[in-house]
Amino acid sequence: MRTRFIGQAAAGAIGAMLLISGAALAGGEAAGQHDHKHAHSHEHAHDHDHGNDAAAAIRKGHFDDSEIQDRTLSDWEGDWQSVYPYLVDGTLDPVMAHKAEHGDKTAAEYRDYYEAGYRTDVDRIVIKGDRIEFYRSGASVSARYVSDGRETLTYKAGNRGVRYAFRKADGDTAAPAFIQFSDHAIAPEKAGHYHLYWGDDRKALLAEVTHWPTYYPTAMSGQQIQSEMMAH
């Protein structure tokens, strides 16, 4: 397994209709399972202390390579909503205040951090089988995606994460060529929420660690999402 340092990627878009952020550097990389070094750790990865000690350690990004397993799109199947509107309208303000009580930033600083992370205008994503549909204000584009491997990322803080990558097999031109899921799990399980990275450059996406649009089930209310976030 090789290790290398990579920087931040620029934000891009998936077509004129969907002005959403993704990496936009030229080039790409073959699918693999490499260990990449990053300059930043995901603070939000520390918010998921579920289950027993071993599961909590994995959620925090501490695990052995032998524990990592492949996953399929079925782990993320469903109808999902962006949490960004709830940050904008103040629903998540109590979450920021809660983080400030236990963290090293003020509530305003946490809000700025999550503003950069959550920002997107793709307000809904529907995943069914191997097809993914991206919605923006009711309009949508869709494509069929196939597995493109996984990547293990190492952050400056010493914790790690696994990105599960998929590439577009066919579909709308405006749909992203690559997507990468991160949900703090490293083996098959149904996601309760996830962070999604997308764009037309696989390699550049791996360098993106400050912008991670986040999705929860569409059936959940803003208050339910707030409660879920504060419970961890």
trRosetta pair geometry for C-beta under 8 A, 3 or more apart (Angstrom, degrees):
i j d omega theta_ij theta_ji phi_ij phi_ji
1 33 7.3 -67 -113 113 103 80
1 34 6.2 154 -160 -139 77 50
1 35 4.8 60 156 -5 118 110
1 65 7.2 -137 -35 -115 158 150
1 152 7.5 -11 -160 52 137 129
2 34 5.5 -25 57 -147 80 110
2 35 6.8 -176 82 45 32 81
3 34 7.8 175 -82 171 37 89
3 35 4.9 -32 -89 95 81 102
3 36 7.1 160 -144 -109 55 20
3 37 5.5 63 179 -35 95 105
3 154 6.9 -11 -136 26 111 139
4 34 8.0 -2 17 155 98 128
4 36 6.3 -31 60 -131 75 68
4 37 6.2 -145 97 23 25 97
5 37 4.7 -43 -90 82 60 116
5 38 7.9 150 -145 -86 61 19
5 39 7.4 64 -163 -57 99 85
6 36 5.9 -22 14 -173 120 115
6 37 7.1 139 13 70 69 64
6 38 6.8 -31 62 -98 81 63
6 206 6.5 44 82 107 159 98
6 207 4.4 -110 138 -99 115 99
7 39 6.6 16 -123 -6 56 132
7 207 5.7 24 81 -165 42 127
8 39 7.4 -71 -44 46 85 124
8 40 7.8 41 -78 0 102 127
8 207 5.9 157 -137 147 15 100
8 208 6.7 67 -158 -109 65 46
8 209 6.8 -101 -107 34 81 84
8 210 6.3 2 -131 6 125 117
9 23 3.7 -24 156 -119 148 109
9 24 7.5 137 169 24 103 53
9 25 6.1 -111 -140 -9 97 115
9 199 7.8 -146 142 23 145 169
9 201 7.7 -177 -148 84 138 121
9 204 4.2 111 -125 175 134 88
9 205 6.6 -51 14 -84 168 22
9 207 4.3 121 -39 80 93 105
9 208 4.4 -56 40 -63 113 86
10 23 6.7 101 61 -144 55 59
10 24 5.5 -61 86 46 102 95
10 25 6.7 120 29 -52 97 85
10 204 7.7 -38 36 -173 68 130
11 21 3.9 -46 -153 -143 110 104
11 22 7.0 85 -158 36 58 25
11 23 7.6 -63 -110 -89 27 36
11 24 7.2 25 123 -2 22 112
11 211 6.3 56 -90 4 107 173
12 21 6.7 104 47 -157 40 48
12 22 4.8 -53 61 72 93 73
12 23 6.2 13 7 122 116 13
12 24 2.9 128 -73 -54 134 118
12 199 5.5 90 54 -132 123 114
12 200 7.3 -82 106 21 154 94
13 16 7.7 63 131 -86 136 28
13 18 6.8 164 -179 101 87 67
13 19 5.1 -36 -131 -137 128 51
13 20 6.0 116 -137 48 64 46
13 21 7.2 -31 -82 -90 55 30
13 22 7.0 157 -73 29 10 94
13 24 7.7 15 15 -75 54 132
14 18 4.8 -19 76 88 93 121
14 20 5.6 -12 18 53 99 104
14 22 6.2 61 -50 6 92 141
14 134 7.2 24 85 92 149 165
14 141 7.4 -153 129 62 117 146
14 174 5.6 96 142 170 81 70
14 175 6.5 2 173 -154 129 17
14 176 4.6 -73 -108 -65 131 80
14 198 6.5 -17 -58 127 134 119
14 199 7.2 -134 -72 -111 91 42
14 200 7.7 149 -109 -41 75 93
15 18 5.3 54 63 37 94 87
15 141 6.9 89 42 -40 151 164
15 173 6.8 116 -93 108 129 81
15 174 2.9 -26 -27 -135 166 98
15 175 7.8 3 -11 -25 133 26
16 19 7.5 -4 -168 -65 34 84
16 174 7.5 -85 33 -114 57 125
17 136 6.9 159 145 56 80 134
17 139 6.2 -106 176 124 121 140
17 141 6.9 129 81 -41 129 119
17 174 5.7 8 41 -157 107 165
18 121 7.5 -180 -163 88 62 100
18 122 6.4 33 -161 -80 112 98
18 134 6.1 37 -123 120 154 126
18 136 5.1 171 -116 -17 76 143
18 141 6.2 -93 -27 13 135 124
18 174 5.8 128 17 159 110 118
19 121 5.8 27 76 44 81 139
19 136 7.6 119 32 -149 64 159
20 120 5.5 29 -142 -155 98 90
20 121 5.8 -134 -85 51 79 78
20 122 4.7 18 -99 -28 145 107
20 134 7.6 -100 1 175 159 136
20 136 7.2 -137 -49 -81 111 128
20 198 7.3 18 114 72 124 118
20 213 7.7 -20 -169 -43 112 155
21 119 6.9 57 -3 101 139 95
21 120 6.4 -109 23 -101 95 78
21 211 5.5 -72 119 159 145 148
21 213 7.4 154 55 -36 101 113
22 176 5.9 175 -102 -117 168 132
22 197 7.0 118 -130 177 79 64
22 198 4.6 -68 -104 97 127 61
22 199 2.8 172 152 -74 113 89
22 200 7.2 96 117 -2 132 62
22 205 6.9 -26 -170 -96 85 98
22 208 8.0 -87 -158 -51 43 165
23 197 7.5 24 -13 176 102 107
23 199 4.2 -178 47 61 63 168
23 200 7.9 -136 85 46 71 53
23 201 5.1 -98 110 65 105 104
23 204 3.3 175 156 120 136 109
23 205 4.6 -144 13 -69 132 54
23 207 6.9 106 -113 54 142 94
23 208 5.4 -133 -62 -41 109 124
24 199 6.2 -120 -64 -161 57 127
24 200 7.0 42 -118 45 60 97
24 201 6.5 131 -132 7 14 125
24 204 6.8 -118 30 122 20 163
25 201 5.1 -164 65 125 66 170
25 203 7.3 -79 83 86 116 96
25 204 3.9 156 36 -86 106 135
26 201 6.7 -135 -123 -103 8 133
27 201 6.3 56 68 -147 58 112
27 203 5.8 -33 110 39 100 139
27 204 7.6 119 67 -36 89 97
28 201 5.9 -139 -85 -149 73 61
28 202 4.8 61 -152 32 89 100
28 203 5.5 172 -147 -9 28 100
29 32 7.2 -73 145 14 106 112
29 202 5.4 -125 43 96 78 112
29 203 4.1 106 -15 -76 109 99
29 206 7.6 -25 35 1 142 139
31 147 7.8 87 -147 138 156 73
31 148 4.4 -150 -91 173 123 64
31 149 3.1 152 178 -5 102 127
31 165 6.4 -165 -123 84 95 131
31 167 7.8 -107 -64 -21 116 123
31 202 7.9 -86 -78 -175 62 157
32 149 5.5 43 5 170 15 159
32 151 7.0 57 81 -92 70 82
33 68 7.7 148 -161 118 124 143
33 149 6.2 -131 -55 -176 72 107
33 150 5.5 29 -106 74 87 82
33 151 6.7 -158 -128 -99 36 37
33 152 6.5 43 -179 -8 72 98
34 151 6.0 -15 53 -137 72 84
34 152 7.0 -146 98 43 30 79
35 152 4.8 -26 -101 88 68 107
35 153 7.6 157 -159 -99 50 16
35 154 5.8 36 176 -21 94 113
35 160 7.9 -42 -144 -133 96 129
36 151 6.2 10 -1 171 120 114
36 152 7.2 159 17 89 71 51
36 153 5.0 -29 66 -115 96 68
36 154 6.6 -176 85 23 40 75
36 206 5.7 76 35 163 176 123
37 153 8.0 153 -89 -166 11 63
37 154 5.1 -28 -104 74 57 104
38 41 7.5 136 94 -76 114 43
38 153 5.6 26 -21 179 124 108
38 154 6.6 174 16 84 79 47
38 155 4.9 -30 68 -109 109 58
38 156 6.5 -93 100 -28 67 75
38 207 7.6 161 -116 -141 94 49
38 209 5.2 110 -171 -59 139 155
39 156 5.5 25 -171 -51 31 124
39 209 7.4 174 57 49 70 145
40 155 6.4 -51 105 -151 36 103
40 156 6.1 4 -81 8 14 117
40 209 4.5 161 68 112 112 132
40 210 6.4 32 78 -65 169 84
41 45 7.2 -100 166 36 87 125
41 61 7.7 -152 -155 41 106 170
41 155 3.7 106 -98 148 71 142
41 156 5.7 -110 -35 51 87 77
41 157 3.6 -9 -48 7 152 120
41 158 7.9 -13 -87 30 134 49
41 159 5.8 79 -142 46 121 105
42 45 4.0 83 93 -17 109 109
42 46 7.9 176 107 -12 72 76
42 61 7.7 144 49 -59 101 141
42 155 6.7 -126 0 -83 69 156
42 159 7.9 -97 43 90 80 125
42 161 6.6 39 13 -43 133 148
42 182 7.9 -175 -64 141 169 146
42 209 6.7 -122 -67 -169 83 92
42 212 7.3 16 -125 -5 121 160
43 46 6.0 -50 -174 20 50 112
43 47 8.0 55 137 -30 65 100
43 103 7.8 55 -172 -138 128 139
43 113 6.7 -7 45 163 141 147
44 47 5.5 -40 -166 9 56 122
44 114 7.6 102 -73 -100 122 92
44 117 6.8 139 -22 177 139 166
44 195 7.7 120 91 -63 139 136
44 212 7.5 -148 45 73 142 137
44 214 7.8 -106 163 -82 163 145
45 48 7.0 -60 -170 20 43 111
45 59 7.2 174 177 159 75 62
45 60 6.5 112 136 -141 94 35
45 61 5.5 42 146 -39 142 115
45 159 6.6 174 104 123 142 146
45 161 6.4 -112 -106 -79 148 122
45 184 5.6 157 -142 -98 83 113
46 49 8.0 5 176 -46 55 94
46 60 5.9 43 -113 -125 64 85
47 229 6.8 -9 166 -159 138 73
47 232 4.9 87 160 111 70 107
48 59 4.0 -134 99 -173 101 128
48 60 7.7 -167 64 -60 81 56
48 184 5.1 112 62 101 157 166
48 232 5.3 12 -102 175 35 148
49 56 4.5 28 -152 -136 74 108
49 59 6.2 -175 -91 81 35 142
49 60 7.2 25 -89 -52 81 103
49 232 5.8 160 31 -158 70 85
50 55 5.8 -67 92 131 80 123
50 56 6.7 -177 56 -84 39 71
50 59 6.2 125 26 -56 84 154
50 232 7.0 -33 -55 -112 77 120
51 54 8.0 -54 119 66 113 69
51 55 3.6 2 86 70 130 150
51 56 6.4 -161 73 -44 74 75
52 55 5.2 93 53 15 68 102
52 56 6.9 -127 104 -6 34 93
53 56 5.5 -57 -145 38 31 113
53 57 6.3 35 155 -24 66 104
54 57 5.7 -51 -150 31 30 113
54 58 6.7 31 151 -18 62 103
55 58 5.7 -52 -152 34 35 112
55 59 6.4 37 150 -21 66 105
56 59 5.5 -52 -149 35 34 114
56 60 6.4 26 154 -13 65 108
57 60 5.8 -62 -151 42 31 107
57 62 4.5 -73 178 75 90 106
57 63 6.7 136 121 -69 95 71
58 61 7.6 63 -179 -61 31 14
58 62 7.0 -101 -81 65 29 56
58 63 4.8 47 -111 -68 78 124
58 67 7.1 -126 -104 137 119 147
58 184 7.3 118 129 161 78 79
58 185 7.2 41 138 -127 123 44
58 186 5.9 -122 -164 13 117 114
59 184 4.8 42 -142 159 64 126
59 185 7.9 -5 -92 -74 70 55
60 159 6.1 -106 146 -126 69 137
61 155 7.0 -15 176 21 159 120
61 159 2.9 74 96 174 134 107
61 160 4.8 159 -177 48 93 43
61 161 5.6 -48 -115 -60 106 71
61 184 7.5 -80 -61 -136 72 85
62 159 6.1 -71 -54 -124 72 83
62 160 7.4 113 -87 28 32 89
63 67 4.7 -100 177 62 113 141
63 68 7.2 120 120 -55 128 80
63 160 7.0 -110 42 67 84 116
63 186 5.8 -168 90 19 167 162
64 67 5.0 104 63 -7 76 101
65 68 5.8 -45 -164 12 46 116
65 152 7.2 -45 -112 -76 87 169
67 186 5.9 59 119 103 96 133
67 187 6.8 -88 162 -45 75 119
68 150 7.2 -176 171 113 122 148
68 152 6.7 -71 -91 -80 162 119
68 162 5.9 157 -131 -92 116 148
68 186 4.8 -78 -110 173 67 111
68 187 7.1 -163 -149 -67 28 76
69 186 6.9 105 25 137 67 68
69 187 4.0 54 34 -123 116 80
69 188 6.2 -63 102 -12 127 79
70 147 7.4 30 -168 -153 114 150
70 150 6.6 -156 -112 -19 64 130
70 188 7.8 13 94 -53 51 95
71 75 5.0 -24 -180 -5 119 148
71 150 7.7 89 23 -80 87 130
71 164 5.2 -46 57 -117 113 152
71 181 8.0 -90 89 75 134 133
71 185 7.8 88 -75 106 152 109
71 187 7.2 148 -70 -179 102 22
71 188 5.1 160 -114 -89 83 66
72 75 6.3 132 69 -9 56 90
72 147 7.1 -70 -115 -67 62 120
72 188 7.4 16 19 -112 79 110
73 76 6.0 -70 -166 49 56 94
73 77 6.5 84 136 -62 78 84
73 127 6.2 -146 174 -180 105 123
73 129 7.4 41 94 141 130 26
73 130 6.0 130 37 -111 154 52
73 132 7.7 -123 -151 -58 134 104
73 145 6.7 127 -81 83 141 108
73 147 7.9 -137 -33 -67 88 79
73 166 6.7 54 -76 -88 105 153
74 77 5.1 -19 -146 -18 45 122
75 181 7.9 149 89 122 114 162
75 183 8.0 -159 140 35 117 148
75 185 7.8 -144 -179 82 140 141
75 188 6.0 -141 -80 -147 122 66
75 189 6.4 62 -139 74 112 34
75 190 5.9 -158 -151 -106 60 35
75 191 5.6 80 150 -20 85 92
76 80 7.9 -22 177 -44 90 143
76 127 5.4 22 114 69 87 168
76 181 5.8 -128 -57 -115 150 152
76 183 7.6 -179 -89 -35 103 143
76 191 5.1 13 -98 23 69 135
76 194 5.9 -25 -119 -9 116 158
77 127 4.9 -129 -121 107 44 100
77 128 6.3 81 -152 -104 99 38
77 129 7.5 69 -115 -29 122 25
78 126 7.7 -110 120 -143 33 55
78 127 6.1 13 38 54 45 93
78 217 6.1 -54 150 -114 139 89
78 218 7.9 -172 149 10 95 91
79 124 7.2 -11 -174 -169 81 104
79 125 8.0 168 -156 88 40 47
79 126 5.1 -6 -109 -110 71 85
79 217 6.9 63 79 -157 68 68
79 218 4.4 -51 125 15 99 129
79 219 7.4 91 77 -29 108 83
80 124 6.7 150 84 -158 55 55
80 125 4.6 -14 64 62 109 89
80 126 7.3 -176 22 -80 74 38
80 127 7.3 25 -3 2 116 100
80 194 7.8 -42 -134 40 154 97
80 215 3.8 43 164 167 126 125
80 216 6.7 149 -153 74 82 19
80 217 6.3 -67 -107 -104 60 31
80 218 6.1 -154 -118 -38 6 84
81 123 6.6 -8 -153 164 74 71
81 124 5.6 -22 -104 -101 61 74
81 215 6.4 152 70 -150 28 79
81 216 6.1 -30 62 67 83 72
81 217 7.3 18 16 122 90 22
81 218 4.4 113 -33 -102 103 67
81 220 7.6 -145 40 56 121 87
82 85 6.4 97 95 -2 98 88
82 118 7.3 122 179 -179 96 92
82 120 5.6 -141 -129 73 144 113
82 122 6.5 133 -56 94 132 62
82 123 4.9 -96 21 -135 118 46
82 124 7.1 -95 -8 -57 84 38
82 213 6.1 -49 -126 -171 106 104
82 214 7.1 99 -150 72 62 52
82 215 6.0 -46 -89 -95 44 75
83 86 5.2 -54 -171 39 68 116
83 87 6.5 72 134 -24 82 96
83 92 7.1 73 167 -60 107 142
83 118 5.8 -85 83 -142 89 130
83 193 7.9 21 -37 -153 129 134
83 214 5.0 -26 27 90 117 101
83 215 7.1 -164 -16 -98 84 24
83 216 5.8 68 -65 0 104 109
83 225 6.0 -174 -118 172 110 149
84 87 5.6 -53 -153 32 40 112
84 88 6.4 38 153 -19 70 106
84 118 4.3 166 -91 145 80 104
84 119 5.9 109 -129 -109 134 27
84 120 5.6 -175 -23 41 153 75
84 123 7.7 -107 53 -108 107 73
84 213 6.9 -43 -40 -135 120 84
84 214 7.7 137 -45 46 75 80
85 88 5.5 -55 -147 38 36 113
85 89 6.1 18 162 -8 71 110
85 123 6.7 39 -30 -131 123 110
86 89 6.2 -55 -132 45 30 99
86 91 3.9 -66 -163 62 87 127
86 92 5.1 90 130 -30 95 102
86 222 4.6 171 -114 -136 119 105
86 225 6.2 163 15 81 179 138
86 226 7.3 -146 172 -58 134 90
87 91 7.5 -67 -58 54 23 82
87 92 4.8 -31 -95 41 59 134
87 111 7.1 152 -169 -150 102 82
87 114 5.8 -154 -124 123 144 115
87 115 6.5 -177 145 -89 138 63
87 118 5.4 123 0 73 151 156
89 222 7.7 -52 73 -135 125 159
90 93 4.8 -7 -166 -25 71 121
91 222 4.0 -65 -158 168 159 127
91 223 7.1 -110 -160 -68 111 50
91 225 7.6 54 132 71 128 108
91 226 5.8 -126 156 -59 88 123
92 95 4.5 -39 -171 31 79 124
92 96 6.4 83 133 -23 83 93
92 114 7.4 -113 124 121 144 155
92 222 7.9 -108 -47 -172 74 97
92 225 7.7 -50 -83 112 98 106
92 226 5.9 -160 -102 -102 57 90
92 229 7.0 16 -135 53 100 161
93 96 5.7 -54 -152 34 38 111
93 97 6.4 37 151 -18 68 104
93 107 7.4 47 -167 175 72 127
93 111 7.6 2 -113 -90 64 125
94 97 5.4 -52 -146 38 37 113
94 98 6.2 42 153 -24 67 104
94 226 6.1 61 61 -172 113 123
94 230 6.7 -23 122 -75 103 139
95 98 5.6 -52 -148 34 31 114
95 99 6.5 32 152 -19 63 103
95 226 5.8 -134 -45 -145 108 75
95 229 4.7 3 -122 108 133 133
95 230 5.6 -124 -104 -65 75 87
96 99 5.7 -51 -149 35 32 112
96 100 6.5 36 151 -23 64 104
96 107 4.4 93 133 -161 100 83
96 108 7.8 84 160 -59 135 21
96 110 4.5 167 -148 91 86 119
96 111 4.8 9 -122 -62 155 85
96 114 7.2 -124 -89 20 103 138
97 100 5.6 -53 -150 33 33 114
97 101 6.8 39 150 -25 63 100
97 107 4.7 0 -86 -104 55 134
98 101 5.8 -50 -156 26 34 114
98 102 7.0 -1 157 8 63 109
98 230 5.1 136 -16 -127 175 96
99 102 6.3 -80 -153 52 32 91
99 103 4.9 0 166 -1 76 132
99 105 7.3 -3 127 64 106 100
99 107 7.3 126 64 -111 88 63
99 110 4.7 133 89 -128 135 161
100 103 6.1 -64 -108 49 23 96
100 105 6.3 -88 -108 94 75 64
100 106 5.5 21 -129 -164 126 31
100 107 4.2 -66 -31 -60 146 69
100 109 7.8 117 -100 48 102 92
100 110 6.0 -125 -60 -6 84 133
103 110 6.9 102 66 -79 149 123
105 109 3.7 -128 -175 93 111 125
105 110 5.0 141 98 -53 126 78
105 113 7.0 41 137 -17 176 135
106 109 4.6 97 50 6 75 102
106 110 7.1 -139 93 -3 41 84
107 110 5.7 -54 -150 37 33 111
107 111 6.3 37 151 -23 65 104
108 111 5.6 -51 -149 33 32 114
108 112 6.6 35 151 -19 64 102
109 112 5.7 -49 -150 33 34 112
109 113 6.5 38 150 -21 64 104
110 113 5.4 -52 -150 34 36 115
110 114 6.3 23 157 -8 68 107
111 114 6.0 -61 -145 45 30 102
111 115 6.0 43 151 -32 65 105
112 115 5.4 -47 -144 28 30 119
112 116 6.8 28 157 -15 61 101
113 116 6.2 -61 -162 35 28 106
113 117 6.5 18 147 -12 64 113
114 117 5.1 -56 -139 44 41 112
114 118 5.4 23 168 -9 78 113
115 118 6.7 -57 -125 44 18 95
115 119 6.1 39 167 -51 57 104
116 119 6.4 -38 -142 0 20 117
116 210 5.6 -37 140 160 123 97
116 211 6.3 -94 158 -86 75 74
117 195 7.9 -54 177 -130 104 124
117 210 6.7 -113 -84 169 71 48
117 211 6.2 -174 -126 -125 37 33
117 212 5.1 -18 -165 44 89 82
117 213 7.9 175 152 -65 59 29
117 214 7.1 28 137 -23 101 113
118 212 7.7 -21 -77 80 40 61
118 213 6.3 76 -159 -122 42 49
118 214 5.5 -55 -113 22 85 102
119 211 6.9 -57 54 -139 94 100
119 213 7.3 -84 77 -86 35 84
120 123 7.7 173 108 -68 93 47
120 213 3.9 27 -30 -104 146 130
121 136 5.4 46 130 -137 92 109
121 137 7.5 -19 171 -25 102 95
122 125 6.6 42 151 -60 114 94
122 134 5.2 -45 -143 -170 126 100
122 135 6.6 113 -162 68 70 48
122 136 5.6 -61 -102 -75 53 87
122 213 6.7 47 59 -179 106 164
123 135 6.1 -65 63 100 75 96
123 136 6.6 112 10 -120 86 43
123 137 7.1 86 14 -53 128 46
124 134 8.0 145 87 -163 58 38
124 135 3.9 -5 65 53 98 130
124 218 6.5 35 -131 -91 103 124
125 132 6.6 -10 -172 -170 100 97
125 133 7.0 158 -157 80 50 56
125 134 5.8 -11 -108 -107 82 59
125 135 7.0 -152 -72 17 37 85
125 196 7.2 74 -33 -9 169 169
125 215 5.9 -44 34 -118 119 159
126 132 7.3 159 83 -155 51 48
126 133 4.4 -4 56 54 98 107
126 135 7.4 59 -7 -23 96 113
127 131 7.5 167 -150 90 47 50
127 132 5.1 -9 -103 -106 78 81
127 133 7.8 -159 -70 24 38 69
128 131 5.7 -15 69 65 77 95
128 133 8.0 8 16 0 98 105
130 144 5.1 40 120 -160 102 87
130 145 6.0 -155 179 58 79 58
130 146 6.7 13 -159 -79 128 61
130 169 7.6 4 150 21 127 134
131 142 5.9 26 180 175 102 116
131 143 7.2 -176 -144 97 69 27
131 144 5.3 -41 -91 -95 72 68
131 145 7.6 140 -109 12 23 78
131 171 7.6 147 -135 -94 85 131
132 142 6.5 180 91 -148 42 75
132 143 6.4 -13 57 61 84 70
132 144 8.0 141 15 -110 72 22
132 145 5.7 13 2 -3 117 125
132 175 7.5 134 85 -157 94 128
132 179 7.1 -28 67 -3 171 163
133 140 5.1 15 178 -180 101 133
133 141 7.4 174 -151 88 61 32
133 142 4.0 -26 -99 -93 75 108
134 140 6.2 155 78 -152 45 76
134 141 5.5 -11 56 59 98 80
134 142 7.1 174 14 -84 67 52
134 175 6.5 152 15 -120 122 82
134 176 7.8 82 -36 0 156 95
135 138 6.7 10 -169 -99 107 7
135 139 7.0 146 -153 77 63 37
135 140 4.6 -33 -94 -90 68 96
136 139 5.6 -25 68 65 78 89
136 140 7.4 154 19 -88 63 46
141 171 7.6 105 162 152 86 108
141 172 4.1 -131 -165 87 98 154
141 174 4.5 -120 -104 82 165 105
141 175 4.7 -160 132 -63 113 81
142 171 5.7 -113 115 -158 56 124
142 172 5.9 92 50 0 44 116
142 175 6.2 -7 137 -79 8 139
143 168 4.7 -22 152 -136 145 108
143 169 7.5 155 165 45 95 60
143 170 6.7 -171 -157 101 84 35
143 171 2.5 -179 -117 66 69 159
143 172 5.8 -111 -62 34 88 71
143 175 3.7 -179 -20 104 122 160
143 176 7.9 -142 30 53 144 49
144 168 7.2 100 72 -159 50 63
144 169 4.7 -51 99 57 98 107
144 170 5.3 14 41 55 109 75
144 171 5.4 168 8 -48 63 111
145 166 4.0 55 164 151 122 124
145 167 6.6 157 -150 76 80 24
145 168 5.8 -50 -97 -96 74 45
145 169 6.4 165 -114 -2 18 89
145 179 6.5 -35 -125 31 155 117
146 166 6.4 163 77 -157 24 86
146 167 6.3 -27 61 61 77 76
146 169 4.9 71 -11 -55 109 120
147 164 7.9 -58 -135 179 88 90
147 165 7.5 87 -170 88 56 63
147 166 5.9 -55 -105 -105 32 76
148 165 4.2 -74 80 120 98 102
148 166 5.5 148 8 -124 97 17
148 167 4.1 91 -64 -18 135 98
148 178 6.8 -70 47 -131 164 97
148 202 7.0 -118 142 -120 145 138
149 165 5.5 2 69 55 67 114
150 162 5.7 4 177 -177 118 103
150 163 6.5 164 -160 84 65 53
150 164 5.2 -25 -107 -106 94 58
150 165 6.4 179 -95 12 34 85
151 162 7.1 157 79 -156 43 56
151 163 4.6 -6 57 56 95 104
151 165 6.5 54 -7 -27 100 121
151 180 7.6 -28 32 -139 115 132
151 206 5.7 -62 123 -116 165 122
152 160 6.0 5 -180 179 93 124
152 161 7.5 167 -154 86 53 36
152 162 5.4 -26 -100 -100 66 76
153 160 6.3 159 83 -159 52 70
153 161 5.0 -13 59 62 103 84
153 162 7.4 180 16 -87 79 24
153 163 6.3 57 -20 -14 116 104
153 206 6.9 -176 -88 -167 116 88
153 209 7.8 175 169 -93 149 115
154 158 7.7 -21 -172 -148 92 26
154 159 8.0 172 -151 97 56 30
154 160 5.1 -30 -100 -101 61 92
155 158 7.1 -39 79 28 76 21
155 159 5.4 -5 47 67 115 73
155 160 6.8 -172 6 -91 81 35
155 161 7.2 48 -29 0 111 100
155 209 7.3 144 -112 -151 103 147
161 182 5.7 26 166 -146 128 122
161 184 7.0 -61 -127 -102 100 53
162 182 7.3 161 81 -120 47 80
162 185 7.9 -70 57 96 116 42
162 186 4.8 108 9 -115 143 84
163 180 4.3 1 -177 -178 114 120
163 181 7.0 144 -160 66 59 42
163 182 5.5 -41 -101 -69 68 96
163 197 7.2 -29 -141 34 126 130
163 205 7.9 158 -179 126 155 105
163 206 6.7 -153 37 -112 160 79
164 180 6.7 149 70 -158 41 62
164 181 4.6 -19 59 57 100 98
164 182 7.6 165 16 -73 76 46
165 178 6.5 -18 -163 -167 100 105
165 179 7.4 157 -150 86 53 46
165 180 4.9 -21 -96 -101 71 86
165 202 6.6 57 -156 -146 140 110
166 178 7.2 154 82 -155 48 57
166 179 5.2 -11 60 61 96 91
166 180 7.6 177 20 -82 67 41
166 181 7.8 38 -2 -10 107 99
167 177 6.5 -9 -153 160 81 70
167 178 5.4 -25 -105 -100 70 74
167 202 7.3 -34 -88 -79 106 124
168 171 5.9 -105 -161 38 111 113
168 175 6.0 138 -110 108 139 109
168 176 6.9 178 -43 101 123 48
168 177 5.1 -99 18 -141 117 41
168 178 7.2 -100 -9 -59 84 37
171 175 5.0 -20 114 38 123 150
172 175 4.6 103 69 -15 90 102
176 179 5.9 107 88 -63 127 83
176 198 3.9 154 29 173 176 108
176 199 5.7 -29 -148 -46 121 9
176 200 6.4 -134 -155 -61 71 62
177 199 7.2 -24 44 121 87 40
177 200 4.3 73 16 -127 122 64
177 201 7.9 66 64 -36 126 30
177 202 7.8 -92 109 -50 105 81
178 198 6.7 174 93 -146 57 56
178 199 6.2 -17 61 69 94 58
178 200 6.8 132 15 -124 91 19
178 201 7.3 -96 29 68 133 17
178 202 4.6 172 -100 -86 168 77
178 205 6.0 -134 106 -12 126 152
179 196 6.2 -20 -167 -167 104 100
179 197 6.9 147 -161 81 52 53
179 198 4.6 -13 -104 -98 76 93
180 196 7.2 147 75 -158 50 52
180 197 4.3 -13 57 60 102 105
180 198 7.4 -172 19 -72 68 49
180 205 5.4 147 1 143 133 133
180 206 7.5 142 -76 -79 171 63
181 191 7.6 -105 -178 -69 131 156
181 194 5.3 -25 -157 -177 97 139
181 195 7.5 130 -162 73 49 54
181 196 6.1 -21 -102 -103 61 72
182 194 6.7 142 73 -168 40 83
182 195 4.6 -23 68 64 96 104
182 196 7.8 -172 27 -76 72 30
182 197 7.3 43 -3 -9 107 105
182 212 6.9 -53 56 -149 125 129
183 191 4.5 -89 -135 -127 170 115
183 192 7.7 144 -172 42 124 63
183 193 6.7 164 -135 90 103 51
183 194 4.0 -55 -77 -107 107 83
183 195 6.9 175 -78 17 53 70
185 189 5.2 -123 -159 47 155 115
185 191 7.0 -141 15 -95 134 79
191 194 4.8 0 179 -51 151 108
192 216 7.6 -7 147 -133 67 79
192 217 7.8 -65 -168 -21 53 104
192 228 7.7 -161 153 -169 125 140
193 214 6.4 28 164 178 116 94
193 215 6.2 177 -159 89 75 49
193 216 4.6 -26 -105 -93 109 71
193 217 7.8 -100 -84 -15 72 66
193 228 7.8 132 -28 129 133 143
194 214 7.2 -173 96 -146 34 62
194 215 5.8 -11 58 56 75 93
195 212 3.8 0 -168 169 127 113
195 213 6.9 136 -156 74 65 41
195 214 5.2 -32 -97 -94 71 77
195 215 7.9 159 -94 15 25 75
196 212 7.4 131 43 -170 33 66
196 213 5.5 -39 59 78 86 95
196 214 7.7 161 11 -94 76 28
196 215 6.4 20 -8 -1 119 118
197 205 4.8 129 140 -168 123 106
197 208 5.6 153 -137 76 129 131
197 211 7.9 107 -113 97 87 80
197 212 6.6 -44 -66 -117 88 71
198 205 7.3 7 -110 -115 7 132
199 204 6.5 -72 99 85 147 112
199 205 5.4 -180 41 -74 113 103
201 204 3.9 39 105 20 122 117
201 205 6.5 167 91 -22 66 82
202 205 5.9 -56 -156 26 30 114
202 206 7.2 31 151 -22 62 101
203 206 6.0 -54 -164 24 36 113
203 207 7.5 29 146 -15 63 103
204 207 5.7 -57 -161 32 43 111
204 208 7.1 50 145 -32 68 99
205 208 5.6 -48 -158 16 42 117
208 211 5.8 -57 -177 53 112 89
208 212 7.6 151 133 -69 102 75
209 212 7.8 -5 -159 -46 32 113
216 220 5.2 -60 138 52 118 140
216 225 5.1 156 55 -110 171 115
216 228 7.4 142 -131 63 140 152
217 220 4.9 99 73 -10 87 101
220 224 4.4 -130 -165 89 91 127
220 225 5.3 106 134 -55 126 86
220 228 7.5 -23 -159 -12 148 140
221 224 4.6 100 52 5 76 102
221 225 7.1 -140 95 -3 42 85
222 225 5.7 -55 -150 37 33 110
222 226 6.3 38 151 -22 66 104
223 226 5.5 -49 -148 34 33 116
223 227 6.4 33 154 -18 65 104
224 227 5.7 -52 -148 36 32 111
224 228 6.3 35 152 -21 65 105
225 228 5.6 -51 -146 35 33 113
225 229 6.4 31 156 -18 65 105
226 229 6.0 -59 -151 36 28 108
226 230 6.3 17 157 -11 65 112
227 230 5.9 -62 -144 42 30 106
227 231 6.3 38 156 -33 65 105
228 231 5.8 -53 -151 22 28 116
228 232 7.4 3 160 -2 59 107
229 232 6.7 -80 -163 41 31 95
